[in-house]
Amino acid sequence: MKSNKNAYKLAICGKGGSGKSTIAALLAKALVENENSVLVIDTDESNFGLHRQLGVGLPPDFMEYFGGKSAVLEKIMQAAPDWDSVSFFEEKLSFADIPAAYISKNGEAKLLAIGKIHEVGEGCACSMGMLVKEFIEKLRLNNGEVVIVDTEAGIEHFGRGIEKSVDAVLMVIDPSYESLKLSEKVADLSSSIRKPIFFILNKVDESNEQFMRETVGNRHTVIAAVPADPALSLAGLRGEEIMAGHTEIQHLLQTLAEKCGYEEHKNL
């Protein structure tokens, strides 16, 4: 894949505990190994482990660049009820336009954290959702640049419209009834906004992989089945950096390079 650099935006979703942040980190590292520059956008206000998996420090909340959550929320409320008039970015922007103080880097893997919940009673994360939605929409990529949006658990991010400006949605499915049922809703939501949806089976073994594939069904695209890996689980438990090199992740990259390129060509 080194001779076939791409430029696309991916949203990774899944239920809590499915391993979406682990997959996001593995995917980012594999993309960097294939000579891409990767921006991981952490939109999960309760995730305090993704930065450790990427091998970087937790960057300051990007919300602070705009005055903090209170200032962002005040700007939103002043526009009520014309929510669509709210804008935080005057024009399109590139990787180079993102303030360096809000980026943590490990080589060509970069992490931007939209915001976290730090105090009791500080309010909901709706303002973060509006900020990141516009940010993803206005971010323009050069060849060899990839954005990975690590969303919060569940499907609230669909309600905020975050997926509207990505090129594809990846859902991580773990071996649980809840995860398999959620996959159908995510497929429907992605279809409603004409976004290609790809599934990644995570933590699979010989006893569950076939059942999971049959439940997801042939009408959906399973692009990887990542085996349960005790070493990977232990690294996550310890808050250690995880390493690339998983065969399924490399296969996933090749599939994305082909599928996203096709979908972009078809203007989906």
Buried (B, 14 or more C-beta within 10 A) or exposed (E): BEEEBBBBBBBBBBBBEBBBBBBBBBBBBBBBBBEBBBBBBBBBBEBBBBBBBBBBEBBBBBBBBBEBBEEBBEBBEEEEEEEEEBEBBEEEEEBEEBEEEBBBBBEBBBBBBBBBBEEEEBEEBBBBBBBBBBBBBBBEBEEBBBBBBBBBBBBEBBEBBBBBBBBBBBBBBBBBEEBBEBBEEBBEBBEEBEBBBBBBBBBBEEEBBEEBBEBBEEEBEBBBBBBBBEEBEEBBEEEEBBEBEBEBBBEBBEBBBEBBBEBBEEEE
